């Protein structure tokens, strides 16, 4: 699920190994669209009157292209009543305040969830939420963890966020613990991906739900708190298979959205889902001195 980065010549990094996964559709709309067969009818939403503009940095659920389906994102820019939203998949759209709802999604909300970018949206009920991770019960009786980029709801669904509702209070532990957003050295490849800790085992391992919807147990040595910020070197992923990446440096961060200066000279907004971080290079050993310096020469 992505919108092409128009006017940008993206640098390919074929030599960088990465996680496997389903190929992203060539346009964000292809995975945002849906009808009764994929959960919900996407009925047109009647906007709230006199809804106040939303501050930059606010987490929202946005009515994608006025389809009546709301997807998670963050406001990164505002011009009077128009808000630029970066969705969880990295897509971007300008929307009025009336098209936005607070990030108040919680237990018992009726949503539509897809197993992957190749899957269809199916109805489910939220049982638990931990930050970006959602535990759902599907209409078929199955229960599983997923992540916000794979969740949507229709405007009239049961217990979904409504205008004026206070946002959900999300855990943000200061250490690696349940609810923490983390970076994981996936499969010991030296490449770190973003996820959320949902459980801690007695042997010290952590259960992590990645932003692409995958999940698994991770050893403590392979996990750290997520702290992506200005100056961080990242690889931005365009497609899953074959892997196409562009290397760049984070110039700005707003919530889960990143503005990245690409190595080819372009600049693009993206999201935490669409990045990976290379492992930092080990520090070079200090050069050996042939003789004592002034600082180490004992006073006579």
N, C-alpha and C positions, 0 to 999 in steps of 0.2 A: 504494500500500500504506500505509494509515494507519488508525488507530483514531480515531473521532470524538472531539473535545474536548468531553466531556459537561459540562453546566452552565456552558459559556462562550458568551457572545454575541460572536462574532468580528467584528471590524471589517473591512469589505471595502475594498480599495484599487483600484478599477477604473482609476484614472488612472495607475497605475504599470505601465509596459511590462515585459515579462519574456520569458524564453526559452519557446519552444513545447515541447511534449512530450506524451506520452500522458497521458490522464486517469487519476488514481489511483482504484483501486477504493474504494468507500465504507467498507470494513472491512478491517482488516489480514488477517484470516483468508482473505479471498477470493484473495489472492495468495500466502499461505503454504501453502494447501492444495494437494494434488496426489496423484496415484496413479501406477500403472505407466505410463500414457500420457504423463505429463509428467516422467518420470525418477525412478525409485526407488519403492519400495512403502511407505515410511513405517512400517516395522514397529516395533512397540513396543520401546523400549529398556529393557533391564534395568539399573536404576541401580546404580552402584557403592556398596558398603556403606561406612559410616563415612567418607564423603567430607567433608572439612573445609569450613567456610564460606569464602566468598571475600570479600576486602577490597573496599571501595568504591573505584571507579576502575579495577577490573580489566576488561580486555577479555575477553570470553567468547563462546562459541558456545552458544546456549541452545535447549533442546528445547521448541519452541513448542507450548504447550497439550498437551503430552504426545503429539504426533503422531508423534514419531520423526524429525522433520525439525529440523535445527539451523540457526539463523540468527544472524548476528553482532550483538553488542550490547555494552553496557558496564553494569556494576553502579553504580547511583547512590545506593542506600540499602540498609541491611541491618538486619533485626530478627531476632536470633538466627539461625536457619537459613534464614530467608526473605530473598530478595534481589530488589530491584526492578531489572529490566533494561530499559533503553531500547534498542530495536532500531535498526538503521541507518536504518530508514524513519521513526523517531519513535514507533512503537508502544511500549506499556509492558506489563510483566507481572511479577507476583511469582512467584518460583520457589525451590524448595529447592536446596541445594548439589548434590544428586544429578542435577539437570537441567542442570547447567552443565559445559562443557568448556573447557579453556584455548584461547586464541587461538594455536594452533600450526599453523594451516593453511599448507602449503607445497607444494613441487614434488611432482608425481606423485600428489597427492590426487585421488580420484574425487569429483566434485561435480556439482551440477545448476545450470545457469545459464540465465537468461532474457534475451532481447535487450532487453526493455523491460517496463514494468509491464503491458502488454497481452499479452505473449508467454507461452508455456508454458515450464516448466522442462525442459531437455534435458540429457542426460548429457555431461560433459566432463571433461578431465584438466587439472589446474593445471600449467602449464609454468614460470611465473615469478610472483613476487609482489613488488610495491613498495608497501608501506604499504597504502592502501585500494584500490589497483589490482591486478587479477588478469589475467594473460594465460593463456588457455585454448585447448585443442585439443578441438574437439567431435567427437562420434561420426561426423558427416558429413564430417570431414576439414578443416573450416574452423578458422582460428585468429583470435582477436580479443582485444582488451582489454575488460574490464568492471570493475565496482566491487563492493565487498563487499555492498551492499544487494541485489544481483541474484544472489547466490550462496547456496546451501544445500547441506547434505549429509545423508544418512541415517546413523543411528547405526552401521550395519555396513558402510559404504562403505570402500573401500581407502584406506589411508594418511591417514585423517582424524584429527583430534585425539582423544586419549583422556585420561581423568582421570589426573592426576599428571604429565603431560608438561610440560616447560618451555615457556613461551610463545615464539613466534617473535621474533627480534630484528629490529625494523623500523627502516629508515633514517629519521632525522629531521635532515636537513641544516640548518645554521644559515644557509644562503644558498639562493637559488633554484637548485636543481640536481636531478638525477635522484633520485627518492624523496621530494622535498619536498612537503608539503601546502601548497597555494597558493590565493590568491584571484585570479580572472581577471575583468577587465572584459569581459564577454561581448558580442561584436558592437558594442563601443563604445557601449553603451546607458547607461553610467554605473551599471550594476548588477553587483556582483561575486558570483561563485559559486565554491564550493569544488571543488578537484580535486587530482590528484597528477601531478607531472612524471614522465614515463616515458622521455624522450629529449631531447637537445639537438642541434639542427642546426648545421652549420658557419656558417650565416648569423646565428646567435644566437637563432633561434626555439625555442620549447619545445613539445613534444608533451604535452598534458594530457588525462588521463582524468577526467572529471567524475563526481561521485557518482551522477548519474542514469544513468551508463553511456555517455553520449556522449563523444566524444573529438575532438581537433583540434589544429592547430598554432596557436601564439599568439606574437605579437610581444613582445619583452622589455618594451616600454613598458606593456603591458596586464596584467602579472603581478606579484605580490608575495607574500611569505610570508604564510601564514594565521596570524592572531594574534587571533582572536575571543576576547573575554574579558568580564569583568564590566563593564557599562556600555556595551557595544557596541550600537548601534542596528541592528536587523535587521527583515526582513520574513519572516514565517512563511507558507509556502505550503500551502493546504488542498487545492486541486484544480489540475490543469494547464490544462484548457480547459473552461469559461472560467476565467481566472486569478482566484483568490480569495486575498487576502493579509491578514494582520493585522500591523500594525506594533507593535514592542515593543522592550524593552531587556533585554539579558542580565543576569540576576541571579546566575547560578551556572553554572559549566561543570565537567563531569566527563567527561574524555576527549572523545568525539565527541557527547556529550549536552549539551543546553543547557536551563536553566530560564529561561523568558522571562516577564517582566512585561509583559503586553499593555497597549496604550494604553487599552483599554476597562475596565481594572481587573482582568482575569483573570490567572491565572498558569498556565503549562503547560510541561511537559517536551516537548522535541522533539529533533531531531538535525541535524547539519550538512547532511545531504541536503535538509532541508526549509526551508532559509533562503537568503536572498540579502542582500547588504549594499548600501545606497545609497552612491554615491561621497561622500566627505566634502565639505562645503561649503567653498568657498575662504574663506580668512581675510579679514575685512573690512579695508580699508586704514586705516591709522592716520590720525586726524584731524589736519589741519594746524594748527600753532600760529601765532597771530597775533604772538606775541612770544617772546623767549627765556625759558626757565624758569631757575630757580635752578641746576639741574644743568648747564645749558649756558652759563650766563653766566660769562665768563672773570673770574678774580679781578683786581681792580684793584691 
